[in-house]
């Protein structure tokens, strides 16, 4: 039998049970690592449930210890995927009636919506490296991000070693100055040097978890 879930994961366990699903070992490993305060890299094939492995640990923590404002940043290099990611994350929230808001902020987001977000950030924000860099440059960035718990880096193999990857790393560096205990989780289906990729994810001086 699978190991028992941590008490904080009860809402996630309930949702999985309602779907008739059993969490995969790598998903439970990812949730446990996140709740233990660890950062790192998840590498599994496409379509095997990486998004839920990365986001349900932070969502469980948000439900257990509620805070106002932005708490989870999900960075995708592919703007076209932001809608799909948003729907995936919305699904358990809507089906379970959790009081959490999920929104996207990309080049396709209207100026009015962006302005509204700066006034009252959603708990979960899906964005691109470019949109994040612009957002962090605004006044009151530190205040806006003060309750941020976790940054998820999707398709890390697409970003690493590119200008956009460097931009993402600079954003992470800024966020870590504001929030020293920020957790980061990179997702990939295909990376050669896992140790190096994981270390880049978490920054120097932190021991990454590789799942």
Secondary structure, DSSP 4 states (H G I P E B T S, - for coil): -PPPPPGGGHHHHHHHHHHT----HHHHHHHHHHHTT--EEEE--TTSSHHHHHHHHHHHHHHHS--SS--EEEE-S-GGGHHHHHHHHHHHHHHHT----EEEESTTS-HHHHHHHHHS--SEEEE-HHHHHHHHHSTTHHHHTTT--EEEE-SHHHHTTSHHHHHHHHHHHHHHHH-TT-EEEEEES--S-HHHHHHHHH-TT---EE-
